[in-house]
Amino acid sequence: MNIINLVRSPAVFAGRLIPNRLAAQAMEINSAGRGGSVSQAVLARYASLASGGWGIVVVEAVSITAGSLARVNGLVLDANTLEGFRRLVDSFKAIHPDALFIIQLTHAGRLAGKFSRPVSACGDDAVPRLSTAELDAIRALHGEAARLSADAGFDGVEIKACHGYLGGELLRPMNDRADAYGGSAENRARLVASAVADAKSARAGFMAGVRVSLYEGLRGGCGTAGAGDVIEELSGMRAALGAIVGAGADYLNVSAGVPALTPHLTRPVKGNAFDLYHHFRYARTVKEWFPGLAVIGSAYSTGGESAAAYAEENIAAGGVDVAGFGRQNLADPLFPRKLASAPGDIDYCTLCGGCSKLLKNQEAVRCTAYPRRGPAA
Ligand SMILES: Cc1cc2nc3c(=O)[nH]c(=O)nc-3n(C[C@H](O)[C@H](O)[C@H](O)COP(=O)(O)O)c2cc1C
């Protein structure tokens, strides 16, 4: 396989034909309109990704409820905002009908902003803990959001169970809740597995993926043996993901870390290829656990000019199906198209951290290294 094949050869992903093996990972731009609605800035951002020719585009984290927002201008999918999401799908598909256009659904959990309502599923701290009835209600909201996503015309949903948000917090071995959402791996995966099952029944052929942090680098976090452990031990994640795959998940999008606590695990920094290689290993590990399942790998922006070669190598070795790029899709939304026809014109992500700082400061996110692009475009 060579670079031209990576970009130009269609591939089968979870039974669907995609134009190439490059995915634009979800990247929050914190630019929604009133009530979390789709704004002009959001339409423009996804139109530019559509023009880029990505095989898969995942819409940034969209909250299943206006009651839990991580960003002050985060997107919300509910009956009030549905029409805008229909427009978003239509405008994207008018430019790039061949891509899979997937929406990421989230509940911010303990990572909701102070302007919203931080709540926890487990852990010993001051954040109020959700009751069983509240988790039941959040589970139902995931199902409703999946149905709305199908109604809006998306090809599928990606349930956010990574980076410390509610779905990922529940998966943690430290989650010792005594109800149906804690304790065993199956219980810890219950909310996410239920969201997957609801999505699968929303529409014939509708896809359901899940994004996870395989190892969070936290005591008792995902990818450890138990509440007291910090060293990587993945058997608990294998069991939890088994329940999620058993519920019908079409793919897993494998990430790592909690950006608020272990940022370099999620977003490896310049000069530390070691963290990037961990991402390669995590994706390959999930492929080995579930050989027939489609897997997207993360953090490829870190590879810079070598990223395409890394992707080819990993795909050829069967260690991943699709290479996911986050920061690179902000730096240059046209990356796949340029890789195919004008590689010398690519604006490579400089890993400067500018976009992350904007997000952290609750500002509209854009690439600060190539500011001529304007807000998030
Ligand atoms: C500004 C910003 C926004 C992000 N938004 C999301 C998001 O909405 N959902 C998600 O799962 N990850 C999100 N991430 C994480 C990225 O998708 C990705 O995992 C991370 O940047 C590492 O990959 P990269 O090296 O390709 O950038 C975000 C990261 C940044 C820097």
The ligand as a MOL file (V3000), in Angstrom:
LIG
                    3D

  0  0  0     0  0            999 V3000
M  V30 BEGIN CTAB
M  V30 COUNTS 31 33 0 0 0
M  V30 BEGIN ATOM
M  V30 1 C -10.0380 21.7590 20.2090 0
M  V30 2 C -10.2930 20.2950 20.3850 0
M  V30 3 C -11.5980 19.8310 20.3880 0
M  V30 4 C -11.8610 18.4590 20.5420 0
M  V30 5 N -13.1500 18.0080 20.5130 0
M  V30 6 C -13.4110 16.6690 20.6300 0
M  V30 7 C -14.7470 16.1730 20.5660 0
M  V30 8 O -15.7180 16.9050 20.3550 0
M  V30 9 N -14.9320 14.8370 20.7230 0
M  V30 10 C -13.8750 13.9650 20.9030 0
M  V30 11 O -14.0970 12.7680 21.0390 0
M  V30 12 N -12.6100 14.4210 20.9400 0
M  V30 13 C -12.3600 15.7280 20.7870 0
M  V30 14 N -11.0580 16.1760 20.7850 0
M  V30 15 C -9.9570 15.1980 20.7360 0
M  V30 16 C -9.5700 14.9090 19.2720 0
M  V30 17 O -10.6430 14.3330 18.5520 0
M  V30 18 C -8.3470 13.9840 19.1610 0
M  V30 19 O -8.6060 12.7760 19.8250 0
M  V30 20 C -7.0650 14.6030 19.7260 0
M  V30 21 O -6.8930 15.9290 19.2670 0
M  V30 22 C -5.8330 13.7830 19.3630 0
M  V30 23 O -5.7970 13.5110 17.9780 0
M  V30 24 P -4.9040 14.3780 16.9540 0
M  V30 25 O -3.4530 14.1180 17.2990 0
M  V30 26 O -5.2500 13.8090 15.6090 0
M  V30 27 O -5.2830 15.7880 17.1230 0
M  V30 28 C -10.7790 17.5410 20.6750 0
M  V30 29 C -9.4830 18.0190 20.6760 0
M  V30 30 C -9.2210 19.3830 20.5360 0
M  V30 31 C -7.7970 19.8420 20.5210 0
M  V30 END ATOM
M  V30 BEGIN BOND
M  V30 1 1 1 2
M  V30 2 1 2 3
M  V30 3 2 2 30
M  V30 4 2 3 4
M  V30 5 1 4 5
M  V30 6 1 4 28
M  V30 7 2 5 6
M  V30 8 1 6 7
M  V30 9 1 6 13
M  V30 10 2 7 8
M  V30 11 1 7 9
M  V30 12 1 9 10
M  V30 13 2 10 11
M  V30 14 1 10 12
M  V30 15 2 12 13
M  V30 16 1 13 14
M  V30 17 1 14 15
M  V30 18 1 14 28
M  V30 19 1 15 16
M  V30 20 1 16 17
M  V30 21 1 16 18
M  V30 22 1 18 19
M  V30 23 1 18 20
M  V30 24 1 20 21
M  V30 25 1 20 22
M  V30 26 1 22 23
M  V30 27 1 23 24
M  V30 28 2 24 25
M  V30 29 1 24 26
M  V30 30 1 24 27
M  V30 31 2 28 29
M  V30 32 1 29 30
M  V30 33 1 30 31
M  V30 END BOND
M  V30 END CTAB
M  END
